[in-house]
């Protein structure tokens, strides 16, 4: 079946622009996660949804970062007034089960954001 | 707080050699989960294995094997008879029960030379 998909795959933004990154999880997966991966580093947790509820946003680096999943399926990560330090790969993952039951997360191909 | 350490950054091996990747983790929880993911040049993280803290059995899957030792807080990964297709970055990750986020190590870049 289809895996996690993300769009766009590559995004170049000028400093100060707003960007929106999309994630389509595996059909039927309850949980959805966003991670940020800087060059040469491991992914870092940003935020987590169970269905449409955002249960953990403790990893969002600033109030310029905002995520939503209004219908419990597709999610969008929005970054306002982008800065050069926001340049990274943004990874989305989904898992079948809900909170309280740690399940395997399956990742999408990521969106590489470059802020000039 | 959960933490994963992968000390080796880049490892180069000649094809058909074995390579072992070390992973040391820290957690205060008694229930936790350990993972290995592969990230090829295409960028997508590919799931390899998941173990829970109560299952210390070693596992073998084809040329891949994993050695889980709670006494040393380690979950090491061995690729036997490496192939060029094994060239990738490999990440070890930890998730504590009730906290679904994954804490990743910095990764091991494996380069298999033909």
Interface residues (C-beta under 8 A of the other chain):
Chain A: X31 X33 X35 X40 X41 X42 X43 X44 X45 X48 X56 X59 X89 X91 X93 X95 X99 X100 X102 X103 X104 X105 X106 X107 X108 X109 X110 X112
Chain B: X4 X33 X35 X37 X42 X43 X44 X45 X46 X47 X50 X91 X93 X95 X96 X97 X98 X100 X101 X102 X103 X104 X105 X106 X107
